[in-house]
């Protein structure tokens, strides 16, 4: 992927981190773009979840919105489990 695309990916990762802060995930939540692996890393305390950048490429370009939705959904899931809400079995 081009360096221009990588710069945009880093901007998007910072913006997603700001989104997490705005929804109350202040401590320990951060999204970074790992250029060498072409993936986004969601760090939540000591746990890291990866999102492959290639999974979000569409014929129209990168689907940044879907990436944000997936990351925010992943952050929300553990909170739901703690509150006793059931999550669907795979």
N, CA, C and O atoms as CSV, one atom per row, in Angstrom:
chain,resi,resn,atom,element,x,y,z
A,1,UNK,N,N,0.845,-1.171,0.000
A,1,UNK,CA,C,0.000,0.000,0.000
A,1,UNK,C,C,0.891,1.236,0.000
A,1,UNK,O,O,1.988,1.224,0.559
A,2,UNK,N,N,0.424,2.267,-0.613
A,2,UNK,CA,C,1.244,3.468,-0.773
A,2,UNK,C,C,1.441,4.197,0.547
A,2,UNK,O,O,0.685,4.027,1.504
A,3,UNK,N,N,2.486,5.015,0.561
A,3,UNK,CA,C,2.757,5.768,1.790
A,3,UNK,C,C,1.643,6.787,2.058
A,3,UNK,O,O,1.347,7.096,3.212
A,4,UNK,N,N,1.032,7.304,0.996
A,4,UNK,CA,C,-0.090,8.236,1.173
A,4,UNK,C,C,-1.256,7.527,1.866
A,4,UNK,O,O,-1.898,8.089,2.754
A,5,UNK,N,N,-1.521,6.287,1.449
A,5,UNK,CA,C,-2.576,5.510,2.077
A,5,UNK,C,C,-2.214,5.240,3.533
A,5,UNK,O,O,-3.077,5.334,4.405
A,6,UNK,N,N,-0.964,4.910,3.812
A,6,UNK,CA,C,-0.516,4.632,5.180
A,6,UNK,C,C,-0.677,5.867,6.065
A,6,UNK,O,O,-1.042,5.749,7.235
A,7,UNK,N,N,-0.407,7.047,5.513
A,7,UNK,CA,C,-0.597,8.283,6.274
A,7,UNK,C,C,-2.073,8.478,6.615
A,7,UNK,O,O,-2.413,8.888,7.725
A,8,UNK,N,N,-2.937,8.184,5.661
A,8,UNK,CA,C,-4.373,8.283,5.908
A,8,UNK,C,C,-4.797,7.252,6.956
A,8,UNK,O,O,-5.631,7.548,7.812
A,9,UNK,N,N,-4.236,6.064,6.896
A,9,UNK,CA,C,-4.556,5.026,7.872
A,9,UNK,C,C,-4.148,5.467,9.275
A,9,UNK,O,O,-4.884,5.233,10.234
A,10,UNK,N,N,-3.001,6.094,9.404
A,10,UNK,CA,C,-2.560,6.594,10.715
A,10,UNK,C,C,-3.476,7.706,11.215
A,10,UNK,O,O,-3.779,7.770,12.406
A,11,UNK,N,N,-3.921,8.587,10.306
A,11,UNK,CA,C,-4.876,9.645,10.699
A,11,UNK,C,C,-6.187,9.029,11.176
A,11,UNK,O,O,-6.761,9.463,12.175
A,12,UNK,N,N,-6.650,8.023,10.459
A,12,UNK,CA,C,-7.895,7.368,10.834
A,12,UNK,C,C,-7.760,6.675,12.186
A,12,UNK,O,O,-8.685,6.722,12.998
A,13,UNK,N,N,-6.620,6.032,12.439
A,13,UNK,CA,C,-6.390,5.359,13.722
A,13,UNK,C,C,-6.436,6.361,14.869
A,13,UNK,O,O,-7.017,6.084,15.919
A,14,UNK,N,N,-5.822,7.527,14.667
A,14,UNK,CA,C,-5.872,8.558,15.713
A,14,UNK,C,C,-7.309,9.040,15.916
A,14,UNK,O,O,-7.733,9.275,17.048
A,15,UNK,N,N,-8.053,9.187,14.825
A,15,UNK,CA,C,-9.446,9.638,14.924
A,15,UNK,C,C,-10.302,8.595,15.647
A,15,UNK,O,O,-11.179,8.954,16.433
A,16,UNK,N,N,-10.057,7.321,15.389
A,16,UNK,CA,C,-10.809,6.276,16.072
A,16,UNK,C,C,-10.484,6.292,17.562
A,16,UNK,O,O,-11.369,6.094,18.395
A,17,UNK,N,N,-9.213,6.530,17.899
A,17,UNK,CA,C,-8.833,6.648,19.310
A,17,UNK,C,C,-9.586,7.796,19.957
A,17,UNK,O,O,-10.058,7.665,21.086
A,18,UNK,N,N,-9.709,8.930,19.256
A,18,UNK,CA,C,-10.490,10.055,19.789
A,18,UNK,C,C,-11.949,9.657,19.979
A,18,UNK,O,O,-12.573,10.042,20.968
A,19,UNK,N,N,-12.500,8.883,19.031
A,19,UNK,CA,C,-13.881,8.396,19.169
A,19,UNK,C,C,-14.033,7.572,20.441
A,19,UNK,O,O,-15.017,7.718,21.165
A,20,UNK,N,N,-13.067,6.713,20.711
A,20,UNK,CA,C,-13.125,5.885,21.915
A,20,UNK,C,C,-13.114,6.747,23.166
A,20,UNK,O,O,-13.822,6.458,24.131
A,21,UNK,N,N,-12.320,7.796,23.151
A,21,UNK,CA,C,-12.264,8.705,24.293
A,21,UNK,C,C,-13.621,9.385,24.479
A,21,UNK,O,O,-14.096,9.541,25.604
A,22,UNK,N,N,-14.239,9.787,23.367
A,22,UNK,CA,C,-15.528,10.475,23.445
A,22,UNK,C,C,-16.638,9.585,23.982
A,22,UNK,O,O,-17.584,10.080,24.594
A,23,UNK,N,N,-16.537,8.272,23.762
A,23,UNK,CA,C,-17.578,7.374,24.277
A,23,UNK,C,C,-17.216,6.832,25.654
A,23,UNK,O,O,-17.845,5.897,26.150
A,24,UNK,N,N,-16.198,7.427,26.263
A,24,UNK,CA,C,-15.879,7.097,27.645
A,24,UNK,C,C,-14.794,6.070,27.859
A,24,UNK,O,O,-14.581,5.641,28.993
A,25,UNK,N,N,-14.107,5.663,26.824
A,25,UNK,CA,C,-13.035,4.680,26.949
A,25,UNK,C,C,-11.702,5.409,27.056
A,25,UNK,O,O,-10.873,5.337,26.149
A,26,UNK,N,N,-11.504,6.102,28.156
A,26,UNK,CA,C,-10.343,6.978,28.293
A,26,UNK,C,C,-9.072,6.208,28.609
A,26,UNK,O,O,-8.034,6.448,27.992
A,27,UNK,N,N,-9.138,5.298,29.552
A,27,UNK,CA,C,-7.925,4.663,30.046
A,27,UNK,C,C,-7.612,3.369,29.302
A,27,UNK,O,O,-8.422,2.442,29.290
A,28,UNK,N,N,-6.443,3.309,28.689
A,28,UNK,CA,C,-5.946,2.075,28.124
A,28,UNK,C,C,-6.453,1.688,26.757
A,28,UNK,O,O,-6.032,0.656,26.235
A,29,UNK,N,N,-7.326,2.452,26.151
A,29,UNK,CA,C,-7.832,2.124,24.825
A,29,UNK,C,C,-7.131,2.985,23.786
A,29,UNK,O,O,-7.119,4.212,23.883
A,30,UNK,N,N,-6.545,2.324,22.785
A,30,UNK,CA,C,-5.847,3.064,21.749
A,30,UNK,C,C,-5.846,2.243,20.473
A,30,UNK,O,O,-5.732,1.018,20.515
A,31,UNK,N,N,-5.973,2.916,19.340
A,31,UNK,CA,C,-5.909,2.267,18.032
A,31,UNK,C,C,-4.681,2.793,17.309
A,31,UNK,O,O,-4.457,4.001,17.236
A,32,UNK,N,N,-3.895,1.877,16.777
A,32,UNK,CA,C,-2.716,2.259,15.994
A,32,UNK,C,C,-2.754,1.514,14.668
A,32,UNK,O,O,-3.372,0.456,14.546
A,33,UNK,N,N,-2.088,2.083,13.690
A,33,UNK,CA,C,-1.948,1.410,12.403
A,33,UNK,C,C,-0.544,0.848,12.326
A,33,UNK,O,O,0.430,1.577,12.512
A,34,UNK,N,N,-0.432,-0.425,12.057
A,34,UNK,CA,C,0.861,-1.087,11.933
A,34,UNK,C,C,1.151,-1.282,10.454
A,34,UNK,O,O,0.647,-2.204,9.814
A,35,UNK,N,N,1.975,-0.390,9.935
A,35,UNK,CA,C,2.231,-0.334,8.497
A,35,UNK,C,C,2.831,-1.636,7.960
A,35,UNK,O,O,2.412,-2.131,6.913
A,36,UNK,N,N,3.790,-2.175,8.662
A,36,UNK,CA,C,4.473,-3.369,8.165
A,36,UNK,C,C,3.515,-4.551,7.995
A,36,UNK,O,O,3.622,-5.307,7.029
A,37,UNK,N,N,2.581,-4.706,8.933
A,37,UNK,CA,C,1.629,-5.812,8.870
A,37,UNK,C,C,0.327,-5.440,8.159
A,37,UNK,O,O,-0.521,-6.302,7.928
A,38,UNK,N,N,0.168,-4.174,7.815
A,38,UNK,CA,C,-1.050,-3.667,7.166
A,38,UNK,C,C,-2.284,-4.035,7.982
A,38,UNK,O,O,-3.238,-4.629,7.480
A,39,UNK,N,N,-2.228,-3.657,9.268
A,39,UNK,CA,C,-3.357,-3.947,10.149
A,39,UNK,C,C,-3.490,-2.860,11.204
A,39,UNK,O,O,-2.552,-2.120,11.502
A,40,UNK,N,N,-4.683,-2.799,11.749
A,40,UNK,CA,C,-4.974,-1.879,12.838
A,40,UNK,C,C,-4.965,-2.689,14.126
A,40,UNK,O,O,-5.446,-3.822,14.164
A,41,UNK,N,N,-4.418,-2.103,15.169
A,41,UNK,CA,C,-4.349,-2.778,16.461
A,41,UNK,C,C,-5.156,-1.983,17.472
A,41,UNK,O,O,-4.922,-0.792,17.674
A,42,UNK,N,N,-6.097,-2.647,18.095
A,42,UNK,CA,C,-6.877,-2.059,19.183
A,42,UNK,C,C,-6.269,-2.555,20.473
A,42,UNK,O,O,-6.315,-3.748,20.772
A,43,UNK,N,N,-5.700,-1.645,21.238
A,43,UNK,CA,C,-5.115,-2.012,22.528
A,43,UNK,C,C,-6.084,-1.579,23.620
A,43,UNK,O,O,-6.463,-0.411,23.718
A,44,UNK,N,N,-6.466,-2.536,24.424
A,44,UNK,CA,C,-7.377,-2.286,25.533
A,44,UNK,C,C,-6.723,-2.855,26.780
A,44,UNK,O,O,-6.904,-4.027,27.112
A,45,UNK,N,N,-5.968,-2.019,27.458
A,45,UNK,CA,C,-5.204,-2.495,28.613
A,45,UNK,C,C,-4.100,-3.420,28.146
A,45,UNK,O,O,-3.198,-2.996,27.424
A,46,UNK,N,N,-4.161,-4.679,28.549
A,46,UNK,CA,C,-3.137,-5.641,28.158
A,46,UNK,C,C,-3.574,-6.513,26.983
A,46,UNK,O,O,-2.810,-7.369,26.537
A,47,UNK,N,N,-4.789,-6.311,26.476
A,47,UNK,CA,C,-5.323,-7.120,25.383
A,47,UNK,C,C,-5.214,-6.346,24.074
A,47,UNK,O,O,-5.522,-5.155,24.016
A,48,UNK,N,N,-4.775,-7.035,23.027
A,48,UNK,CA,C,-4.678,-6.416,21.710
A,48,UNK,C,C,-5.503,-7.224,20.716
A,48,UNK,O,O,-5.388,-8.447,20.650
A,49,UNK,N,N,-6.332,-6.532,19.946
A,49,UNK,CA,C,-7.118,-7.154,18.893
A,49,UNK,C,C,-6.698,-6.530,17.574
A,49,UNK,O,O,-6.523,-5.315,17.483
A,50,UNK,N,N,-6.535,-7.366,16.546
A,50,UNK,CA,C,-6.062,-6.883,15.251
A,50,UNK,C,C,-7.179,-6.901,14.220
A,50,UNK,O,O,-8.041,-7.780,14.222
A,51,UNK,N,N,-7.140,-5.906,13.339
A,51,UNK,CA,C,-8.083,-5.784,12.225
A,51,UNK,C,C,-7.253,-5.604,10.961
A,51,UNK,O,O,-6.599,-4.576,10.790
A,52,UNK,N,N,-7.275,-6.584,10.084
A,52,UNK,CA,C,-6.494,-6.515,8.858
A,52,UNK,C,C,-7.028,-5.410,7.947
A,52,UNK,O,O,-8.229,-5.333,7.688
A,53,UNK,N,N,-6.137,-4.571,7.474
A,53,UNK,CA,C,-6.555,-3.485,6.574
A,53,UNK,C,C,-7.126,-4.052,5.277
A,53,UNK,O,O,-8.028,-3.460,4.683
A,54,UNK,N,N,-6.611,-5.182,4.844
A,54,UNK,CA,C,-7.076,-5.790,3.593
A,54,UNK,C,C,-8.533,-6.227,3.672
A,54,UNK,O,O,-9.208,-6.319,2.646
A,55,UNK,N,N,-9.014,-6.493,4.860
A,55,UNK,CA,C,-10.407,-6.919,5.039
A,55,UNK,C,C,-11.391,-5.782,4.780
A,55,UNK,O,O,-12.581,-6.031,4.588
A,56,UNK,N,N,-10.917,-4.552,4.772
A,56,UNK,CA,C,-11.793,-3.389,4.629
A,56,UNK,C,C,-11.650,-2.686,3.290
A,56,UNK,O,O,-12.220,-1.614,3.085
A,57,UNK,N,N,-10.894,-3.280,2.384
A,57,UNK,CA,C,-10.731,-2.694,1.052
A,57,UNK,C,C,-11.882,-3.166,0.179
A,57,UNK,O,O,-12.138,-4.365,0.066
A,58,UNK,N,N,-12.571,-2.216,-0.436
A,58,UNK,CA,C,-13.683,-2.518,-1.335
A,58,UNK,C,C,-13.338,-1.983,-2.723
A,58,UNK,O,O,-12.343,-1.273,-2.876
A,59,UNK,N,N,-14.124,-2.303,-3.716
A,59,UNK,CA,C,-13.854,-1.739,-5.046
A,59,UNK,C,C,-13.876,-0.202,-5.071
A,59,UNK,O,O,-13.272,0.417,-5.946
A,60,UNK,N,N,-14.570,0.399,-4.114
A,60,UNK,CA,C,-14.647,1.861,-4.028
A,60,UNK,C,C,-13.538,2.451,-3.172
A,60,UNK,O,O,-13.449,3.672,-3.037
A,61,UNK,N,N,-12.698,1.612,-2.595
A,61,UNK,CA,C,-11.636,2.095,-1.718
A,61,UNK,C,C,-11.801,1.533,-0.319
A,61,UNK,O,O,-12.542,0.576,-0.100
A,62,UNK,N,N,-11.106,2.137,0.610
A,62,UNK,CA,C,-11.130,1.667,1.993
A,62,UNK,C,C,-12.455,2.022,2.657
A,62,UNK,O,O,-12.941,3.145,2.520
A,63,UNK,N,N,-13.037,1.067,3.376
A,63,UNK,CA,C,-14.300,1.279,4.082
A,63,UNK,C,C,-13.988,1.664,5.530
A,63,UNK,O,O,-14.044,0.831,6.435
A,64,UNK,N,N,-13.659,2.941,5.729
A,64,UNK,CA,C,-13.279,3.433,7.051
A,64,UNK,C,C,-14.431,3.335,8.040
A,64,UNK,O,O,-14.219,3.062,9.222
A,65,UNK,N,N,-15.640,3.556,7.564
A,65,UNK,CA,C,-16.798,3.503,8.446
A,65,UNK,C,C,-16.978,2.103,9.033
A,65,UNK,O,O,-17.216,1.959,10.232
A,66,UNK,N,N,-16.866,1.082,8.201
A,66,UNK,CA,C,-17.018,-0.280,8.697
A,66,UNK,C,C,-15.917,-0.627,9.693
A,66,UNK,O,O,-16.167,-1.321,10.679
A,67,UNK,N,N,-14.704,-0.150,9.443
A,67,UNK,CA,C,-13.615,-0.369,10.385
A,67,UNK,C,C,-13.945,0.249,11.744
A,67,UNK,O,O,-13.756,-0.388,12.780
A,68,UNK,N,N,-14.436,1.487,11.738
A,68,UNK,CA,C,-14.819,2.153,12.992
A,68,UNK,C,C,-15.920,1.382,13.707
A,68,UNK,O,O,-15.862,1.187,14.921
A,69,UNK,N,N,-16.912,0.949,12.961
A,69,UNK,CA,C,-18.019,0.193,13.552
A,69,UNK,C,C,-17.504,-1.088,14.197
A,69,UNK,O,O,-17.891,-1.419,15.318
A,70,UNK,N,N,-16.637,-1.805,13.500
A,70,UNK,CA,C,-16.110,-3.059,14.042
A,70,UNK,C,C,-15.287,-2.826,15.301
A,70,UNK,O,O,-15.390,-3.592,16.259
A,71,UNK,N,N,-14.477,-1.784,15.308
A,71,UNK,CA,C,-13.652,-1.497,16.481
A,71,UNK,C,C,-14.523,-1.076,17.659
A,71,UNK,O,O,-14.340,-1.568,18.773
A,72,UNK,N,N,-15.463,-0.173,17.423
A,72,UNK,CA,C,-16.344,0.261,18.515
A,72,UNK,C,C,-17.204,-0.893,19.029
A,72,UNK,O,O,-17.476,-0.971,20.227
A,73,UNK,N,N,-17.631,-1.785,18.143
A,73,UNK,CA,C,-18.402,-2.952,18.562
A,73,UNK,C,C,-17.549,-3.879,19.407
A,73,UNK,O,O,-18.024,-4.432,20.399
A,74,UNK,N,N,-16.314,-4.051,19.027
A,74,UNK,CA,C,-15.396,-4.917,19.783
A,74,UNK,C,C,-15.137,-4.349,21.178
A,74,UNK,O,O,-15.034,-5.101,22.147
A,75,UNK,N,N,-15.032,-3.048,21.277
A,75,UNK,CA,C,-14.810,-2.404,22.574
A,75,UNK,C,C,-16.039,-2.567,23.452
A,75,UNK,O,O,-15.915,-2.769,24.660
A,76,UNK,N,N,-17.193,-2.485,22.872
A,76,UNK,CA,C,-18.434,-2.537,23.641
A,76,UNK,C,C,-18.752,-3.942,24.157
A,76,UNK,O,O,-19.328,-4.083,25.235
A,77,UNK,N,N,-18.391,-4.966,23.413
A,77,UNK,CA,C,-18.733,-6.343,23.768
A,77,UNK,C,C,-18.315,-6.747,25.177
A,77,UNK,O,O,-19.153,-7.288,25.898
A,78,UNK,N,N,-17.084,-6.526,25.618
A,78,UNK,CA,C,-16.722,-6.925,26.982
A,78,UNK,C,C,-17.579,-6.236,28.045
A,78,UNK,O,O,-17.891,-6.839,29.072
A,79,UNK,N,N,-17.957,-4.995,27.811
A,79,UNK,CA,C,-18.787,-4.276,28.772
A,79,UNK,C,C,-20.147,-4.963,28.890
A,79,UNK,O,O,-20.667,-5.100,29.997
A,80,UNK,N,N,-20.722,-5.388,27.793
A,80,UNK,CA,C,-22.003,-6.073,27.824
A,80,UNK,C,C,-21.896,-7.369,28.613
A,80,UNK,O,O,-22.786,-7.695,29.398
A,81,UNK,N,N,-20.802,-8.114,28.406
A,81,UNK,CA,C,-20.606,-9.371,29.129
A,81,UNK,C,C,-20.539,-9.138,30.628
A,81,UNK,O,O,-21.059,-9.942,31.401
A,82,UNK,N,N,-19.906,-8.051,31.049
A,82,UNK,CA,C,-19.772,-7.747,32.465
A,82,UNK,C,C,-21.115,-7.397,33.096
A,82,UNK,O,O,-21.324,-7.635,34.286
A,83,UNK,N,N,-22.018,-6.836,32.311
A,83,UNK,CA,C,-23.322,-6.431,32.831
A,83,UNK,C,C,-24.313,-7.583,32.841
A,83,UNK,O,O,-25.469,-7.400,33.222
A,84,UNK,N,N,-23.876,-8.765,32.429
A,84,UNK,CA,C,-24.750,-9.917,32.487
A,84,UNK,C,C,-25.611,-10.100,31.262
A,84,UNK,O,O,-26.431,-11.018,31.232
A,85,UNK,N,N,-25.461,-9.267,30.251
A,85,UNK,CA,C,-26.227,-9.440,29.027
A,85,UNK,C,C,-25.632,-10.597,28.249
A,85,UNK,O,O,-24.412,-10.743,28.171
A,86,UNK,N,N,-26.492,-11.414,27.677
A,86,UNK,CA,C,-25.977,-12.541,26.922
A,86,UNK,C,C,-25.564,-12.107,25.536
A,86,UNK,O,O,-26.169,-11.224,24.929
A,87,UNK,N,N,-24.522,-12.748,25.051
A,87,UNK,CA,C,-24.085,-12.500,23.673
A,87,UNK,C,C,-24.358,-13.768,22.891
A,87,UNK,O,O,-24.242,-14.861,23.445
A,88,UNK,N,N,-24.719,-13.656,21.614
A,88,UNK,CA,C,-25.050,-14.846,20.829
A,88,UNK,C,C,-23.857,-15.783,20.700
A,88,UNK,O,O,-22.721,-15.330,20.559
A,89,UNK,N,N,-24.106,-17.055,20.747
A,89,UNK,CA,C,-23.047,-18.052,20.569
A,89,UNK,C,C,-22.626,-18.076,19.111
A,89,UNK,O,O,-23.456,-17.876,18.225
A,90,UNK,N,N,-21.347,-18.319,18.848
A,90,UNK,CA,C,-20.882,-18.362,17.433
A,90,UNK,C,C,-21.457,-19.505,16.662
A,90,UNK,O,O,-21.158,-19.664,15.479
